[in-house]
């Protein structure tokens, strides 16, 4: 039976081990979301539909061979950049930001596509030459990363801009730069950060960082979210208060409890032990993706798979860090757990690409044998 399942998934170009970890996270998502949403049936129904769509997209992305992504990398990059320009010209404004394109039938954020397109484009760029890259290739790659990142910052959407720059930066790092270029890039980033703080950063973005450093300075307003989140995490103790018994979430002290701060709800109800189980599931997926990256056939596949894996790790690290008060709040959801479709679909597409790299590799190997 197991052999038939593996053969069936192989024909679909799905990796059984990686699928197992993803489905475990989705199952945990339904369990904690039911509690965090106050047993809201509409929320659960919506999330189930989004999960089905995400799985379908993952299967589609896995079925496409890696050469398809390499071939269309720069075309997709140009299309996404043009869409970002369209957002600035006539985008839809929501919550003080201009991040969406409204086509009447559908409204979407072009910046979300860059979370996948950026690593594909930079990996394809480096794969055209020899590795490690020379100084000129490094500068060109940084320009390719900077153009859409600046356009996203202007929306403004600092959280997404950080994630996209990180996904492209991982490619640059994995390409094998020498330490002089890494030091130069780090110093350039520090200088830009200072300039951005004084001339380009919005007041609410500055306030998030100030609140991160001292949330108790404004406990009833700017620091309220992070204080309540830390209370929820700490009150869970070793074993948690039990499913559906979280007081911070069910008494509505905890804000955004089913989206950005769902990690705090999870820790309150399942405690430190539950956190270890969740962390184990994440580590299992990350290690499986690392294994696939290390066994990829080409430089393009290794760079792309490695970047997508490290970006997924950053999602986990940033969300758990901001909810725990270790990082500023930047609006990054807990991957595969937070309510919402955009992040879920983007991450599922990333896993589909990683599976494509692994399963097409195996199929080619058997054909050569």
Secondary structure, DSSP 4 states (H G I P E B T S, - for coil): -HHHHHHHHHHTT--HHHHHHHHHHHHHHHHHHHHHTTS-HHHHHHHHHHHHHHHHHHHHHHHS-HHHHHHTHHHHHHHHHHHHHHHHHHPEEETTEEEEEE-SS-EE-HHHHHHHHHHHHHHHHHHTS-SS--HHHHHHHHHHHHHHHHHHHTTT-HHHHHHHHHHHHHHHHHTT--HHHHHHHHHHHHHHHHHHHHHT--HHHHHHHHHHH-GGGGTTTTTHHHHHHHHHHHHTTTT-S-TT--HHHHTT-STTTTTTTHHHHHHHHHHHHHHHHHHHHHHHHHHHHHHHHHT-SSHHHHHHHHHHHHHHHHHHHHHHHHHTTSS----PPPTTTSS-SHHHHHHHHHHHHHHHHHHHHHHHHHHH-
